[in-house]
Amino acid sequence: VGDTSHPQSEQIYAELQRLSVQMKVAGYVSDVKAVLLDVEEGMKEYMLCYHSERLAIAFGLVSTAPGTPLRIIKNLRVCSDCHSAIKFISKIVERRIILRDNYRFHYFEQGACSCGDYW
């Protein structure tokens, strides 16, 4: 969390912030149960916002043309909060997001996932 060594880190974090605001307006609520550390609720929300798949999506959004599908590969299972967040993001940005975690492919489009929320 907070790594700014990437040349586009300012744009990436700004995009994440923009998405967070739009997601909350659309009805997104963080699932803080996904954070297993013993920290305050506010810190849990902050930690969830910067999971690797969200950073990858933000990078893809600032680096590709509108409408281009985003393809993300993750070597761990996507957490329940990020799964929910990506559904909101796919609807907000009107893009298909293809996420491969260590169990399956998830195809997010218009606020829904191909796994039917069973993963």
DSSP file (Angstrom, degrees, kcal/mol; ACC not computed):
  #  RESIDUE AA STRUCTURE BP1 BP2  ACC     N-H-->O    O-->H-N    N-H-->O    O-->H-N    TCO  KAPPA ALPHA  PHI   PSI    X-CA   Y-CA   Z-CA
    1    1 A V              0   0    0      0, 0.0    46,-0.1     0, 0.0    50,-0.0   0.000 360.0 360.0 360.0 129.0    0.0    0.0    0.0
    2    2 A G        +     0   0    0      1,-0.3     2,-0.3    48,-0.1    11,-0.0   0.559 360.0 157.5  90.2   7.7    1.3    3.4   -1.0
    3    3 A D        +     0   0    0      1,-0.1    -1,-0.3     2,-0.0     3,-0.2  -0.534  11.4 174.0 -68.8 124.8    4.0    2.3   -3.4
    4    4 A T        +     0   0    0     -2,-0.3     5,-0.2     1,-0.1    -1,-0.1   0.049  44.7 107.7-119.4  24.6    4.7    5.3   -5.7
    5    5 A S        +     0   0    0      4,-0.1    -1,-0.1     3,-0.1    -2,-0.0   0.698  53.8  96.4 -78.3 -17.8    7.7    4.0   -7.6
    6    6 A H  S >  S-     0   0    0     -3,-0.2     3,-2.0     1,-0.1     4,-0.3  -0.509  81.0-128.1 -71.9 138.9    5.7    3.5  -10.8
    7    7 A P  T 3  S+     0   0    0      0, 0.0     3,-0.2     0, 0.0    -1,-0.1   0.761 110.4  42.2 -59.4 -24.6    6.1    6.4  -13.3
    8    8 A Q  T 3> S+     0   0    0      1,-0.2     4,-2.6     2,-0.1     3,-0.4   0.156  77.7 117.5-105.6  18.5    2.3    6.7  -13.5
    9    9 A S  H <> S+     0   0    0     -3,-2.0     4,-2.8     1,-0.2     5,-0.3   0.858  72.7  55.2 -57.9 -37.8    1.5    6.2   -9.8
   10   10 A E  H  > S+     0   0    0     -4,-0.3     4,-1.8    -3,-0.2    -1,-0.2   0.923 112.2  43.0 -61.5 -43.5    0.0    9.6   -9.5
   11   11 A Q  H  > S+     0   0    0     -3,-0.4     4,-2.3     2,-0.2    -2,-0.2   0.893 113.8  52.1 -68.1 -40.4   -2.5    8.9  -12.3
   12   12 A I  H  X S+     0   0    0     -4,-2.6     4,-2.2     2,-0.2    -2,-0.2   0.942 112.5  43.6 -62.7 -49.0   -3.2    5.4  -11.0
   13   13 A Y  H  X S+     0   0    0     -4,-2.8     4,-2.1     1,-0.2    -1,-0.2   0.847 112.5  53.3 -68.2 -33.7   -4.0    6.5   -7.5
   14   14 A A  H  X S+     0   0    0     -4,-1.8     4,-2.4    -5,-0.3    -1,-0.2   0.901 109.2  49.5 -65.2 -40.2   -6.1    9.4   -8.8
   15   15 A E  H  X S+     0   0    0     -4,-2.3     4,-2.7     2,-0.2    -2,-0.2   0.902 109.6  51.2 -65.3 -41.4   -8.1    6.9  -10.9
   16   16 A L  H  X S+     0   0    0     -4,-2.2     4,-2.5     2,-0.2    -2,-0.2   0.909 110.8  48.7 -60.7 -42.0   -8.6    4.7   -7.9
   17   17 A Q  H  X S+     0   0    0     -4,-2.1     4,-2.0     2,-0.2    -2,-0.2   0.921 111.2  49.5 -64.8 -43.8   -9.9    7.6   -5.9
   18   18 A R  H  X S+     0   0    0     -4,-2.4     4,-2.2     1,-0.2    -2,-0.2   0.921 112.7  47.8 -60.3 -45.3  -12.2    8.6   -8.7
   19   19 A L  H  X S+     0   0    0     -4,-2.7     4,-2.9     1,-0.2     5,-0.2   0.901 108.0  55.4 -63.3 -41.7  -13.5    5.1   -8.9
   20   20 A S  H  X S+     0   0    0     -4,-2.5     4,-2.1     1,-0.2    -1,-0.2   0.910 109.2  46.9 -58.6 -43.9  -14.0    4.8   -5.1
   21   21 A V  H  X S+     0   0    0     -4,-2.0     4,-2.0     1,-0.2    -1,-0.2   0.939 114.5  46.2 -64.5 -47.0  -16.2    8.0   -5.1
   22   22 A Q  H  X S+     0   0    0     -4,-2.2     4,-1.8     1,-0.2    -2,-0.2   0.867 110.8  53.4 -65.0 -36.4  -18.3    6.8   -8.1
   23   23 A M  H  X>S+     0   0    0     -4,-2.9     5,-2.7     2,-0.2     4,-0.5   0.920 108.4  48.8 -64.9 -43.4  -18.7    3.3   -6.6
   24   24 A K  H ><5S+     0   0    0     -4,-2.1     3,-1.0     1,-0.2    -2,-0.2   0.897 109.9  51.7 -64.5 -39.4  -20.0    4.7   -3.3
   25   25 A V  H 3<5S+     0   0    0     -4,-2.0    -1,-0.2     1,-0.2    -2,-0.2   0.875 108.2  53.1 -61.8 -36.3  -22.5    6.9   -5.1
   26   26 A A  H 3<5S-     0   0    0     -4,-1.8    -1,-0.2    -5,-0.2    -2,-0.2   0.535 130.7 -94.0 -78.3  -6.7  -23.6    3.7   -7.0
   27   27 A G  T <<5 +     0   0    0     -3,-1.0    -3,-0.2    -4,-0.5     2,-0.1   0.495  69.1 154.8 110.8   4.4  -24.2    1.9   -3.7
   28   28 A Y      < -     0   0    0     -5,-2.7     2,-0.4    -6,-0.1    -1,-0.3  -0.438  18.8-172.8 -67.5 135.5  -21.0    0.0   -3.1
   29   29 A V        -     0   0    0     -2,-0.1    55,-0.0    52,-0.1    56,-0.0  -0.999  27.5-114.3-129.5 128.5  -20.2   -0.8    0.5
   30   30 A S        -     0   0    0     -2,-0.4     2,-1.0     1,-0.1    15,-0.1  -0.292  14.5-137.6 -62.0 141.5  -16.8   -2.3    1.5
   31   31 A D    >   -     0   0    0      1,-0.1     3,-1.9    14,-0.1    50,-0.2  -0.777  24.0-179.3 -98.2  86.5  -16.8   -5.9    2.9
   32   32 A V  G >   +     0   0    0     -2,-1.0     3,-1.5     1,-0.3    -1,-0.1   0.578  68.0  82.0 -69.8  -8.0  -14.4   -5.3    5.7
   33   33 A K  G 3  S+     0   0    0      1,-0.3    -1,-0.3    -3,-0.1    -2,-0.0   0.717  79.1  70.7 -65.2 -18.5  -14.6   -9.0    6.8
   34   34 A A  G <  S+     0   0    0     -3,-1.9     2,-0.7     2,-0.1    -1,-0.3   0.689  83.4  78.5 -72.1 -17.5  -12.1   -9.6    4.0
   35   35 A V    <   -     0   0    0     -3,-1.5     4,-0.1    -4,-0.2     9,-0.1  -0.841  60.3-174.0 -94.5 117.9   -9.4   -7.9    6.0
   36   36 A L        +     0   0    0     -2,-0.7     2,-0.1     2,-0.1    -1,-0.1   0.468  50.0 104.0 -92.6  -2.5   -8.2  -10.3    8.7
   37   37 A L  S    S-     0   0    0      1,-0.1     2,-1.5     7,-0.0    -2,-0.1  -0.475  79.7-116.0 -79.8 152.4   -5.9   -7.8   10.5
   38   38 A D        +     0   0    0     -2,-0.1     2,-0.3     6,-0.0    -1,-0.1  -0.647  69.3 123.3 -89.3  81.7   -6.9   -6.3   13.8
   39   39 A V        -     0   0    0     -2,-1.5     5,-0.1    -4,-0.1    -4,-0.0  -0.848  67.4 -73.2-133.7 169.2   -7.2   -2.7   12.7
   40   40 A E     >  -     0   0    0     -2,-0.3     4,-1.9     1,-0.1     3,-0.2  -0.187  44.4-112.1 -62.0 156.4   -9.8    0.1   12.8
   41   41 A E  H  > S+     0   0    0      1,-0.2     4,-2.1     2,-0.2     5,-0.2   0.892 117.4  53.6 -57.3 -43.2  -12.7   -0.1   10.3
   42   42 A G  H  > S+     0   0    0      1,-0.2     4,-1.9     2,-0.2    -1,-0.2   0.877 108.6  49.4 -61.2 -38.4  -11.5    3.0    8.5
   43   43 A M  H  > S+     0   0    0      2,-0.2     4,-2.5     1,-0.2    -1,-0.2   0.860 107.0  55.6 -69.4 -35.5   -8.1    1.4    8.0
   44   44 A K  H  X S+     0   0    0     -4,-1.9     4,-2.2     2,-0.2    -2,-0.2   0.924 107.9  48.2 -62.6 -44.0   -9.7   -1.8    6.7
   45   45 A E  H  X S+     0   0    0     -4,-2.1     4,-1.7     1,-0.2    -2,-0.2   0.914 111.7  50.7 -61.4 -42.6  -11.5    0.1    4.0
   46   46 A Y  H  X S+     0   0    0     -4,-1.9     4,-0.6     1,-0.2    -2,-0.2   0.912 110.1  49.6 -60.6 -44.3   -8.3    1.9    3.1
   47   47 A M  H >< S+     0   0    0     -4,-2.5     3,-0.9     1,-0.2    -1,-0.2   0.890 108.8  52.3 -64.7 -40.0   -6.4   -1.4    2.8
   48   48 A L  H >< S+     0   0    0     -4,-2.2     3,-1.5     1,-0.2    -1,-0.2   0.862  99.9  63.7 -64.0 -35.5   -9.1   -3.0    0.6
   49   49 A C  H 3< S+     0   0    0     -4,-1.7    -1,-0.2     1,-0.3    -2,-0.2   0.737 103.1  48.7 -62.4 -23.5   -9.0    0.0   -1.8
   50   50 A Y  T << S+     0   0    0     -3,-0.9    -1,-0.3    -4,-0.6    -2,-0.2   0.027  74.1 140.3-112.2  27.0   -5.4   -0.8   -2.7
   51   51 A H    X>  -     0   0    0     -3,-1.5     4,-2.0     1,-0.1     3,-0.8  -0.359  65.9-107.4 -64.2 153.3   -5.5   -4.5   -3.4
   52   52 A S  H 3> S+     0   0    0      1,-0.3     4,-2.5     2,-0.2     5,-0.2   0.825 116.4  54.6 -56.7 -38.7   -3.4   -5.5   -6.4
   53   53 A E  H 3> S+     0   0    0      1,-0.2     4,-2.1     2,-0.2    -1,-0.3   0.863 108.7  49.2 -67.3 -33.3   -6.3   -6.2   -8.8
   54   54 A R  H <> S+     0   0    0     -3,-0.8     4,-2.6     2,-0.2    -1,-0.2   0.898 111.0  49.4 -71.2 -39.5   -7.7   -2.8   -8.2
   55   55 A L  H  X S+     0   0    0     -4,-2.0     4,-2.5     2,-0.2    -2,-0.2   0.912 111.3  50.3 -62.3 -41.2   -4.3   -1.2   -8.9
   56   56 A A  H  X S+     0   0    0     -4,-2.5     4,-2.4    -5,-0.2    -2,-0.2   0.897 110.9  48.6 -63.8 -40.6   -4.1   -3.2  -12.0
   57   57 A I  H  X S+     0   0    0     -4,-2.1     4,-2.5     2,-0.2    -2,-0.2   0.932 111.0  49.7 -65.4 -45.3   -7.5   -2.1  -13.2
   58   58 A A  H  X S+     0   0    0     -4,-2.6     4,-2.0     1,-0.2    -2,-0.2   0.910 111.3  49.9 -60.0 -42.1   -6.7    1.5  -12.5
   59   59 A F  H  X S+     0   0    0     -4,-2.5     4,-1.2     1,-0.2    -1,-0.2   0.927 110.9  49.7 -61.5 -44.4   -3.5    1.2  -14.4
   60   60 A G  H  X S+     0   0    0     -4,-2.4     4,-1.3     1,-0.2    -2,-0.2   0.883 109.0  52.4 -61.7 -39.0   -5.4   -0.4  -17.3
   61   61 A L  H  < S+     0   0    0     -4,-2.5    -1,-0.2     1,-0.2    -2,-0.2   0.881 113.7  41.5 -67.0 -38.2   -8.0    2.4  -17.3
   62   62 A V  H  < S+     0   0    0     -4,-2.0    -1,-0.2    -5,-0.2    -2,-0.2   0.640 119.6  46.2 -82.8 -12.4   -5.4    5.1  -17.5
   63   63 A S  H  < S+     0   0    0     -4,-1.2     2,-0.3    -5,-0.2    -2,-0.2   0.545 106.1  56.7-107.7  -9.3   -3.2    3.2  -20.1
   64   64 A T  S  < S-     0   0    0     -4,-1.3     3,-0.1    -5,-0.1     6,-0.0  -0.818  86.4 -93.7-125.4 163.4   -5.8    2.0  -22.6
   65   65 A A    >   -     0   0    0     -2,-0.3     3,-1.9     1,-0.1    -2,-0.1  -0.394  55.2 -87.4 -71.1 148.4   -8.4    3.5  -24.9
   66   66 A P  T 3  S+     0   0    0      0, 0.0    -1,-0.1     0, 0.0    28,-0.1  -0.266 114.8  26.2 -54.4 140.1  -12.0    3.6  -23.6
   67   67 A G  T 3  S+     0   0    0     26,-0.3    29,-0.3     1,-0.3    -2,-0.1   0.235  85.9 132.3  90.0 -14.3  -14.0    0.5  -24.4
   68   68 A T    <   -     0   0    0     -3,-1.9    -1,-0.3    27,-0.1    -4,-0.1  -0.543  61.9-116.9 -71.3 129.7  -10.9   -1.8  -24.4
   69   69 A P        -     0   0    0      0, 0.0     2,-0.4     0, 0.0    28,-0.2  -0.384  25.4-134.6 -64.3 145.8  -11.4   -4.9  -22.3
   70   70 A L  E     -a   97   0A   0     26,-2.5    28,-3.4    -2,-0.0     2,-0.5  -0.875  14.0-160.5-103.5 135.3   -9.0   -5.2  -19.4
   71   71 A R  E     -a   98   0A   0     -2,-0.4     2,-0.4    26,-0.2    28,-0.2  -0.968  11.8-179.4-119.3 119.6   -7.3   -8.5  -18.7
   72   72 A I  E     -a   99   0A   0     26,-3.3    28,-2.8    -2,-0.5     2,-0.5  -0.957  11.0-162.8-121.5 133.8   -5.9   -9.1  -15.2
   73   73 A I  E     -a  100   0A   0     -2,-0.4     2,-0.4    26,-0.2    28,-0.2  -0.976  10.6-177.9-117.6 129.7   -4.0  -12.2  -14.0
   74   74 A K        -     0   0    0     26,-3.5     4,-0.1    -2,-0.5    -2,-0.0  -0.984  24.4-151.4-128.6 136.0   -3.7  -12.8  -10.3
   75   75 A N  S    S+     0   0    0     -2,-0.4     2,-0.3    26,-0.1    26,-0.1   0.442  82.0  56.9 -88.6   1.6   -1.8  -15.7   -8.6
   76   76 A L  S    S-     0   0    0      3,-0.0    26,-0.4     1,-0.0     2,-0.2  -0.808  99.7 -86.4-121.6 166.5   -4.1  -15.6   -5.5
   77   77 A R        -     0   0    0     -2,-0.3     2,-0.2    24,-0.2    -2,-0.1  -0.517  47.2-111.8 -71.3 139.5   -7.8  -15.9   -5.1
   78   78 A V        -     0   0    0     -2,-0.2    -1,-0.1    -4,-0.1     2,-0.1  -0.521  35.3-119.6 -70.4 136.7   -9.7  -12.6   -5.5
   79   79 A C     >  -     0   0    0     -2,-0.2     4,-2.3     1,-0.1     5,-0.2  -0.348  21.1-110.7 -76.6 161.4  -11.2  -11.5   -2.2
   80   80 A S  H  > S+     0   0    0      1,-0.2     4,-2.0     2,-0.2     5,-0.2   0.846 116.8  52.7 -61.7 -35.3  -15.0  -11.1   -1.8
   81   81 A D  H  > S+     0   0    0    -50,-0.2     4,-2.8     2,-0.2    -1,-0.2   0.923 110.2  46.2 -68.3 -43.7  -14.7   -7.3   -1.5
   82   82 A C  H  > S+     0   0    0      2,-0.2     4,-2.9     1,-0.2     5,-0.2   0.880 109.8  55.6 -66.6 -36.4  -12.7   -7.0   -4.7
   83   83 A H  H  X S+     0   0    0     -4,-2.3     4,-1.4     2,-0.2    -1,-0.2   0.942 112.2  42.7 -58.9 -47.6  -15.1   -9.3   -6.5
   84   84 A S  H  X S+     0   0    0     -4,-2.0     4,-1.7     1,-0.2    -2,-0.2   0.917 114.2  51.2 -63.8 -44.5  -17.9   -7.0   -5.5
   85   85 A A  H  X S+     0   0    0     -4,-2.8     4,-2.8     1,-0.2    -2,-0.2   0.891 106.6  53.5 -61.8 -41.1  -15.9   -3.8   -6.3
   86   86 A I  H  X S+     0   0    0     -4,-2.9     4,-2.7     1,-0.2    -1,-0.2   0.842 104.0  56.5 -67.2 -32.1  -15.0   -5.1   -9.8
   87   87 A K  H  X S+     0   0    0     -4,-1.4     4,-1.4    -5,-0.2    24,-0.4   0.941 110.9  44.1 -61.3 -45.6  -18.6   -5.7  -10.6
   88   88 A F  H  X S+     0   0    0     -4,-1.7     4,-2.5     1,-0.2    -2,-0.2   0.925 113.1  51.5 -63.2 -44.5  -19.3   -2.0   -9.8
   89   89 A I  H  X S+     0   0    0     -4,-2.8     4,-2.9     1,-0.2     5,-0.3   0.914 105.6  54.9 -60.7 -43.7  -16.2   -0.9  -11.7
   90   90 A S  H  X>S+     0   0    0     -4,-2.7     5,-1.2     1,-0.2     4,-0.6   0.857 112.4  44.0 -60.5 -34.2  -17.2   -2.8  -14.8
   91   91 A K  H  <5S+     0   0    0     -4,-1.4    -1,-0.2    -3,-0.2    -2,-0.2   0.911 114.6  48.3 -75.3 -42.9  -20.6   -1.0  -14.8
   92   92 A I  H  <5S+     0   0    0     -4,-2.5    -2,-0.2     1,-0.2    -3,-0.2   0.926 120.7  34.6 -63.8 -46.8  -19.2    2.4  -14.1
   93   93 A V  H  <5S-     0   0    0     -4,-2.9   -26,-0.3    -5,-0.2    -1,-0.2   0.522 101.2-132.1 -89.9  -4.7  -16.5    2.3  -16.7
   94   94 A E  T  <5 +     0   0    0     -4,-0.6     2,-0.3    -5,-0.3    -3,-0.2   0.934  62.0 126.4  52.8  52.4  -18.5    0.3  -19.2
   95   95 A R      < -     0   0    0     -5,-1.2     2,-0.5    -6,-0.2    15,-0.3  -0.961  64.8-115.0-135.1 153.6  -15.8   -2.1  -19.9
   96   96 A R        -     0   0    0     -2,-0.3   -26,-2.5   -29,-0.3     2,-0.5  -0.772  30.4-162.8 -84.6 131.4  -15.4   -5.9  -19.8
   97   97 A I  E     -aB  70 108A   0     11,-2.4    11,-3.2    -2,-0.5     2,-0.6  -0.974   3.0-164.0-119.8 120.0  -12.9   -6.9  -17.2
   98   98 A I  E     -aB  71 107A   0    -28,-3.4   -26,-3.3    -2,-0.5     2,-0.5  -0.915  10.6-175.9-106.7 117.1  -11.4  -10.4  -17.4
   99   99 A L  E     -aB  72 106A   0      7,-2.9     7,-2.9    -2,-0.6     2,-0.6  -0.960  11.0-164.4-119.2 124.9   -9.8  -11.5  -14.2
  100  100 A R  E     +aB  73 105A   0    -28,-2.8   -26,-3.5    -2,-0.5     5,-0.2  -0.936  15.2 174.9-107.0 113.9   -8.0  -14.8  -13.8
  101  101 A D        -     0   0    0      3,-2.3   -24,-0.2    -2,-0.6   -26,-0.1  -0.407  53.2 -82.9-102.4-170.6   -7.3  -15.8  -10.2
  102  102 A N  S    S+     0   0    0    -26,-0.4   -25,-0.1     1,-0.2     3,-0.1   0.531 126.6  39.1 -76.2  -1.3   -5.8  -19.1   -9.1
  103  103 A Y  S    S-     0   0    0      1,-0.4     2,-0.3   -27,-0.2    -1,-0.2   0.755 121.2 -28.0-110.7 -39.0   -9.2  -20.9   -9.3
  104  104 A R        -     0   0    0     -5,-0.0    -3,-2.3     2,-0.0     2,-0.4  -0.967  62.3 -81.8-164.5 174.3  -11.0  -19.6  -12.4
  105  105 A F  E     -B  100   0A   0     -2,-0.3     2,-0.5    -5,-0.2    -5,-0.2  -0.753  34.4-158.8 -88.1 140.2  -11.7  -16.9  -14.9
  106  106 A H  E     -B   99   0A   0     -7,-2.9    -7,-2.9    -2,-0.4     2,-0.7  -0.993   0.7-161.6-119.4 124.4  -14.1  -14.1  -14.0
  107  107 A Y  E     -B   98   0A   0     -2,-0.5     7,-1.3    -9,-0.2     2,-0.5  -0.912  10.5-167.3-107.8 106.6  -15.7  -12.2  -16.8
  108  108 A F  E     +BC  97 113A   0    -11,-3.2   -11,-2.4    -2,-0.7     2,-0.3  -0.814  17.6 156.4 -97.3 129.7  -17.1   -8.9  -15.4
  109  109 A E  E >   - C   0 112A   0      3,-2.4     3,-1.4    -2,-0.5   -18,-0.1  -0.935  63.8 -10.1-155.8 130.4  -19.5   -6.9  -17.6
  110  110 A Q  T 3  S-     0   0    0    -20,-0.5   -19,-0.1   -15,-0.3     3,-0.1   0.834 129.5 -48.5  51.3  39.5  -22.2   -4.3  -16.8
  111  111 A G  T 3  S+     0   0    0    -24,-0.4     2,-0.3     1,-0.3    -1,-0.3   0.581 118.6  98.0  84.8  10.3  -22.1   -5.1  -13.1
  112  112 A A  E <   -C  109   0A   0     -3,-1.4    -3,-2.4   -25,-0.1     2,-0.4  -0.907  58.5-141.4-129.4 158.2  -22.2   -8.9  -13.2
  113  113 A C  E >   -C  108   0A   0     -2,-0.3     3,-1.8    -5,-0.2    -5,-0.2  -0.933  19.3-129.8-120.0 144.5  -19.7  -11.7  -13.1
  114  114 A S  T 3  S+     0   0    0     -7,-1.3    -6,-0.1    -2,-0.4    -8,-0.1   0.721 105.3  65.7 -62.7 -22.0  -19.8  -14.9  -15.1
  115  115 A C  T >  S-     0   0    0     -8,-0.1     3,-1.1     1,-0.1    -1,-0.3   0.578 103.6-128.1 -79.1  -6.5  -19.3  -17.0  -12.0
  116  116 A G  T <   -     0   0    0     -3,-1.8    -2,-0.1     1,-0.2     3,-0.1   0.810  64.8 -64.2  65.2  28.3  -22.7  -15.9  -10.7
  117  117 A D  T 3  S+     0   0    0      1,-0.2     2,-0.6    -4,-0.1    -1,-0.2   0.711 113.6 116.3  63.8  23.3  -21.0  -14.8   -7.4
  118  118 A Y    <         0   0    0     -3,-1.1    -1,-0.2     1,-0.1     0, 0.0  -0.949 360.0 360.0-119.4 109.0  -20.1  -18.4   -6.7
  119  119 A W              0   0    0     -2,-0.6    -1,-0.1    -3,-0.1    -3,-0.0   0.315 360.0 360.0-144.1 360.0  -16.4  -18.9   -6.6
